[in-house]
Amino acid sequence: MSYAMHQAYHDEIVADYGTFRNWDKAHNEFLNIAVSSGIPSLIVYLGFLFAAFKKGFAQRFHSPHQAFLLAALLGYIVQSMFNIQMILVYYLFLAYLGLISRQPLSHTIRENP
């Protein structure tokens, strides 16, 4: 991204700020993943998010907290289109993805014979 910024906007940045400044992230998480890791990484990331949302939506009646988790994840996804990734918030996002992706409690408890 530094190379692209230097090639495309060097003169404009110098005119606005007096010196060249380097920005290392795009203000869009998906664009940042595509630029820094490649299109295949973005496809895998979007596939993982889609699978987690699909599973969470299918299990929305198994837990009273499922709707809140889905709303929190959707809120993060929307804000990530306009903001840079924050490490502290990203850990919560991953934890919520884990909670959404887990098996329902009825499938994990075995009944004693």
C-alpha positions in Angstrom: 0.0 0.0 0.0 2.9 2.3 0.7 4.2 1.9 -2.8 0.8 2.6 -4.3 0.3 5.7 -2.2 3.7 7.0 -3.1 3.1 6.4 -6.8 -0.4 7.8 -7.0 -0.6 10.5 -4.4 2.9 11.7 -3.5 2.5 15.2 -4.9 -1.0 15.7 -3.3 0.2 14.5 0.1 3.2 16.8 0.0 1.0 19.7 -1.0 -1.4 19.0 1.8 1.0 18.1 4.6 4.3 19.5 3.6 6.0 16.2 3.6 5.2 12.7 2.4 3.3 10.6 5.0 2.8 6.9 4.7 -0.5 5.3 5.7 -0.2 1.6 6.3 -3.9 0.7 6.4 -7.0 1.2 4.3 -10.0 2.5 6.2 -12.0 -0.6 5.1 -11.2 -3.9 6.7 -12.1 -5.9 3.6 -10.0 -3.7 1.3 -7.1 -3.9 3.8 -7.2 -7.7 3.8 -7.3 -7.8 0.0 -4.4 -5.3 -0.3 -2.2 -6.8 2.4 -3.0 -10.6 2.1 -4.5 -10.9 -1.4 -7.9 -11.7 -3.0 -7.8 -15.4 -2.0 -7.4 -14.4 1.7 -10.4 -12.0 1.4 -12.5 -14.8 -0.2 -11.6 -17.2 2.7 -12.3 -14.5 5.3 -15.7 -13.7 3.7 -16.5 -17.4 3.4 -15.8 -17.8 7.1 -18.0 -14.9 8.1 -20.8 -16.1 5.8 -20.6 -19.6 7.4 -20.6 -18.2 10.9 -23.6 -16.0 10.2 -25.5 -18.8 8.5 -24.9 -21.1 11.4 -25.8 -18.4 13.9 -29.0 -17.5 12.1 -30.0 -21.2 11.9 -29.4 -21.5 15.7 -31.1 -18.3 16.7 -33.8 -20.1 18.7 -31.4 -22.3 20.6 -30.1 -19.6 22.9 -31.7 -16.3 24.2 -28.4 -14.6 23.5 -28.0 -15.6 19.9 -29.9 -12.5 18.5 -27.7 -10.2 20.5 -24.5 -11.9 19.3 -25.7 -11.7 15.7 -26.5 -8.0 16.1 -23.1 -7.3 17.6 -21.3 -9.1 14.7 -23.4 -7.3 12.1 -22.6 -4.0 13.8 -18.9 -4.8 13.7 -19.1 -5.8 10.0 -20.9 -2.5 9.1 -18.4 -0.3 11.0 -15.4 -2.3 9.5 -16.4 -1.0 6.1 -15.6 2.6 7.2 -12.9 2.2 9.9 -9.6 0.7 10.6 -9.2 -2.5 12.6 -8.8 -2.0 16.3 -7.0 -4.9 18.1 -9.0 -4.6 21.3 -12.4 -4.7 19.5 -11.2 -7.4 17.1 -10.6 -9.8 20.0 -14.3 -9.4 21.0 -15.4 -9.9 17.4 -13.5 -13.2 17.2 -14.9 -14.3 20.6 -18.4 -13.5 19.4 -17.7 -15.4 16.2 -16.6 -18.4 18.3 -19.8 -18.2 20.4 -21.9 -18.0 17.2 -20.1 -20.9 15.6 -20.4 -23.3 18.6 -22.6 -26.3 18.6 -25.9 -26.0 20.4 -25.9 -27.2 24.0 -28.3 -30.0 23.2 -25.8 -31.6 20.8 -22.9 -31.5 23.2 -24.4 -33.1 26.3 -24.7 -36.8 26.3 -27.5 -38.3 28.4 -26.5 -41.1 30.9 -28.1 -44.4 30.0 
